[in-house]
Amino acid sequence: MKLISSIVFSLIVSTSAMAEPTLMPGNIAVHIAQVHYEHPTRLLHPYLDVWHMKGPLAQKAATATLNKHFANAQWCDQAKSAAVVVFLEPHMFYNPQLNVYHGEFIAKVFTQTGGIGHVEPAMLKIKKQAQQIGPLTIKPDFYMDKAYVKAMEKVIKELKASPAFTSALNVRMAKNVETICPALDELPISKLYY
């Protein structure tokens, strides 16, 4: 009886260990430009006037998703010894005919900067979009959050597949993160045409 119970216990422990995903090592600093926290955007609808602030919703979705995949992903103001900076640019579009939210992240990965106010080109740029069906009249933040999470999952999948990104995670950045993040706020926002 003890033998059977020990075998069952070991099987339960081994399957629960396999179910937990292994987190990728490396220090990641994440940044969203300040403009996404200051200026709301209007979702397209002929009769409703719905505005939302992209920054807080995108930050919530990105934080939850990154922490599921990486051991140490923090926002720029908390990350001190990061290997890479992932600069996220969130966008949201609503299709009123189909009741579909289109959440999008444009992610740029930076490893270090040049002089003051100068940012070297991104070593990697990823643009991913995801859709979420939902009405605009009932809790639009709920559906926008789901769309952002789906888009962020796609970004992370591509980051993990990039050999340049995974090798950069093991090298500490030449300059401090504090010099990179303020310079990223000065970069122009991508022009999108829906």
PABABA-597953 format. One record per residue (C-alpha): residue in one letter; x, y, z. Coordinates in steps of 0.05 Angstrom, whole numbers, plus 32768, in hexadecimal, padded with zeros to 4 digits. Example, Ala and Ser with C-alpha at 12.3 -4.5 7.8 and 13.67 -1.06 7.14 Angstrom:
# PABABA-597953
a80F67FA6809Cs81117FEB808F
# end
This chain:
# PABABA-597953
m800080008000k803980308010l805980207FCEi801A80317FA7s800F80727FCDs805880877FC2i805280797F78v801280A17F73f803180DA7F9As806F80DB7F6Dl804380DC7F2Fi801B81177F4Av805B813D7F5Cs807B81307F18t803E81447EF0s803681857F18a807F81947F0Cm8076818A7EC2a803981B77EC1e805E81F37EDCp808082197EA4t80C982297EACl80D782737EACm810D828E7E7Ep814882AD7EA4g816282F37E98n8150833A7EAEi811F835F7E83a810B83A87E8Av80C783B97E6Bh80B183FE7E57i8073841E7E39a807984677E22q805C849C7E50v802E84B57E19h800384767E1Fy7FF5848A7E68e7FE484D27E59h7FB884D37E1Bp7F7A84A87E14t7F64848D7DD1r7F1E84847DB6l7F0484417DA0l7EE084437D5Dh7E94843F7D63p7E5E84677D3Ey7E3184727D7Cl7E5C84697DBAd7E9384957DD4v7EC384657DF7w7F09847C7E0Ah7F4084547E2Am7F86845E7E44k7FB4842B7E22g7FEE842E7E54p7FCE84117E94l7FA983D97E6Fa7FE683C67E46q801283C77E84k7FE383997EAAa7FE083687E70a802B836A7E62t803D83607EACa801083247EB4t802883047E74l807383117E7Cn807482F77EC4k805882B57EAAh809382AB7E7Bf80D082D07E97a80F282CB7EDBn810183157EE2a80D983477EB9q80CF838B7EDAw80BB83D07EC4c80F384017EB5d80EB84287EF6q80F883E87F1Ea812B83C37EF2k817383D67F02s819E83A07EE2a8177838D7EA4a819483687E69v816183837E38v812A83B87E35v80E983A47E14f80C583E27DFCl807B83D57DF2e804C83FF7DC8p800383EC7DD3h7FCB83F97DA1m7F8183E87DA4f7F4D83EA7D6Cy7F0483D77D70n7EDB83BE7D35p7E9283D17D46q7E7483A77D0Dl7E9283667D27n7E9883787D71v7EE383677D70y7F1B83887D96h7F5F83877D74g7F97838D7DA7e7FDD83987D8Df8022839D7DAAi805F83B77D85a809B839F7DAEk80E183B97DA3v811D839A7DC7f815883C77DDAt819A83B27DF9q81BE83F47E04t81C0843E7DF1g81F0846C7DD0g81FA84B27DE9i81C984DB7E12g818684E07DEFh819B84AF7DB9v818084687DB7e81A084347D8Bp8171840F7D5Ca814A83D67D7Am816A83927D72l812583727D68k80E0838C7D55i80A183637D5Bk805A83787D49k8021834A7D5Eq7FD683527D5Fa7F9F83297D80q7F53832C7D7Dq7F1F83267DB4i7ED483247DA8g7EAC834F7DD7p7E7A83897DDBl7E9083D07DE5t7E5583E07E12i7E6483B07E4Bk7EA883B37E6Fp7ED583C27E33d7F1383C07E60f7F0883767E6Cy7F0983667E21m7F4383967E13d7F6C83747E49k7F5F83307E29a7F74834B7DE5y7FB483697E01v7FC583287E25k7FBC82FF7DE5a7FE883307DBEm801D832E7DF5e801E82E27DF4k802E82E57DA9v806683187DB6i808482EB7DECk808182AE7DBFe80AA82D37D8Bl80DA82EF7DBEk80E882A87DD8a80F482907D91s812782C77D82p816F82B17D8Da818682FA7D91f815683077DCAt816682C87DF1s81B182D47DECa81A9831D7E00l818683077E41n81C882EB7E5Av81F1832B7E50r81EA83657E80m81DD83A87E5Da821883D67E54k81F284137E6En81BE84197EA4v817484127E94e816984587EB1t818A84767E73i8162844E7E41c811A84547E59p811484A07E58a813384A17E13l80FE846F7DFBd80C784A07E0De80E284CE7DD8l80DA849B7D9Fp80A184A97D6Ei8063847E7D74s805584507D39k8021846A7D08l7FE984387CFFy7FB1843C7CCDy7F7384137CDD
# end
